Amino acid sequence: MRKIISATFVSLDGVMQAPGGPQEDPVGGFKFGGWTFHYFDEAGGAAMDELFSKPFALLLGRRTYDIFAAYWPYQ
């Protein structure tokens, strides 16, 4: 059986959001979309490179799936 490994961007106060743009997830009036982008550095990039350098299957939630489904058919 394969392991499920979660790569998440989460703040110390528990806000979990992808490193997208300011309008990525305004649900519930959230006004701080894209907050993780400014904190991404070489160490973060190296960690992401290591995580995604091996073959993997991608398990998406509904909202992320909707974003991917709208984007990838045209790439």
MARKOLKOL-877466 format. One record per residue (C-alpha): residue in one letter; x, y, z. Coordinates in pm, whole numbers, plus 50000, padded with zeros to 5 digits. Each point is the difference from the previous one (the first is absolute). Layout:
{resn: a x: X y: Y z: Z}
...
***
This chain:
{resn: m x: 50000 y: 50000 z: 50000}
{resn: r x: 50125 y: 50348 z: 49916}
{resn: k x: 50037 y: 50281 z: 50249}
{resn: i x: 49801 y: 50322 z: 49976}
{resn: i x: 50237 y: 50292 z: 50045}
{resn: s x: 49853 y: 50344 z: 50045}
{resn: a x: 50192 y: 50305 z: 49880}
{resn: t x: 49823 y: 50298 z: 50154}
{resn: f x: 50059 y: 50368 z: 50051}
{resn: v x: 49869 y: 50089 z: 50346}
{resn: s x: 50054 y: 50303 z: 50222}
{resn: l x: 50071 y: 49980 z: 50373}
{resn: d x: 49638 y: 50098 z: 50067}
{resn: g x: 49866 y: 49716 z: 49784}
{resn: v x: 49921 y: 50169 z: 49667}
{resn: m x: 50063 y: 49742 z: 49727}
{resn: q x: 50014 y: 50127 z: 49645}
{resn: a x: 50188 y: 49939 z: 49677}
{resn: p x: 50264 y: 50253 z: 49894}
{resn: g x: 49772 y: 50145 z: 49734}
{resn: g x: 49884 y: 50352 z: 49933}
{resn: p x: 49799 y: 50238 z: 50219}
{resn: q x: 49668 y: 49891 z: 49849}
{resn: e x: 50062 y: 49626 z: 50019}
{resn: d x: 49771 y: 49916 z: 50293}
{resn: p x: 49788 y: 50288 z: 50130}
{resn: v x: 49751 y: 49762 z: 50170}
{resn: g x: 49845 y: 50146 z: 50314}
{resn: g x: 50139 y: 50346 z: 49926}
{resn: f x: 50366 y: 49890 z: 50029}
{resn: k x: 50200 y: 50299 z: 49873}
{resn: f x: 50356 y: 49871 z: 50027}
{resn: g x: 50030 y: 49758 z: 49707}
{resn: g x: 50352 y: 49945 z: 49873}
{resn: w x: 50152 y: 50072 z: 50342}
{resn: t x: 50246 y: 49709 z: 49976}
{resn: f x: 50161 y: 50125 z: 49678}
{resn: h x: 50214 y: 50261 z: 50177}
{resn: y x: 50141 y: 49743 z: 50245}
{resn: f x: 50108 y: 49747 z: 49739}
{resn: d x: 50380 y: 49981 z: 49984}
{resn: e x: 50279 y: 49772 z: 49877}
{resn: a x: 49946 y: 49755 z: 50289}
{resn: g x: 49628 y: 49979 z: 49917}
{resn: g x: 50081 y: 49952 z: 49634}
{resn: a x: 50249 y: 49723 z: 50080}
{resn: a x: 49743 y: 49823 z: 50219}
{resn: m x: 49739 y: 50017 z: 49723}
{resn: d x: 50254 y: 49881 z: 49740}
{resn: e x: 50086 y: 49700 z: 50218}
{resn: l x: 49635 y: 49916 z: 50057}
{resn: f x: 49902 y: 50019 z: 49633}
{resn: s x: 50320 y: 49857 z: 49846}
{resn: k x: 49876 y: 49640 z: 50035}
{resn: p x: 49702 y: 49846 z: 49818}
{resn: f x: 49677 y: 50060 z: 50189}
{resn: a x: 49624 y: 49992 z: 49973}
{resn: l x: 49818 y: 50322 z: 50072}
{resn: l x: 49703 y: 49990 z: 50236}
{resn: l x: 49796 y: 50319 z: 49973}
{resn: g x: 49714 y: 50145 z: 50197}
{resn: r x: 49693 y: 50123 z: 49816}
{resn: r x: 50101 y: 50367 z: 49978}
{resn: t x: 50353 y: 49923 z: 49890}
{resn: y x: 49868 y: 49749 z: 49748}
{resn: d x: 49770 y: 50269 z: 49855}
{resn: i x: 50300 y: 50233 z: 49960}
{resn: f x: 50210 y: 49728 z: 49833}
{resn: a x: 49714 y: 49882 z: 49778}
{resn: a x: 49945 y: 50352 z: 49867}
{resn: y x: 50374 y: 50052 z: 49929}
{resn: w x: 50160 y: 49679 z: 49869}
{resn: p x: 49784 y: 49921 z: 49694}
{resn: y x: 50135 y: 50316 z: 49838}
{resn: q x: 50370 y: 49946 z: 50075}
***
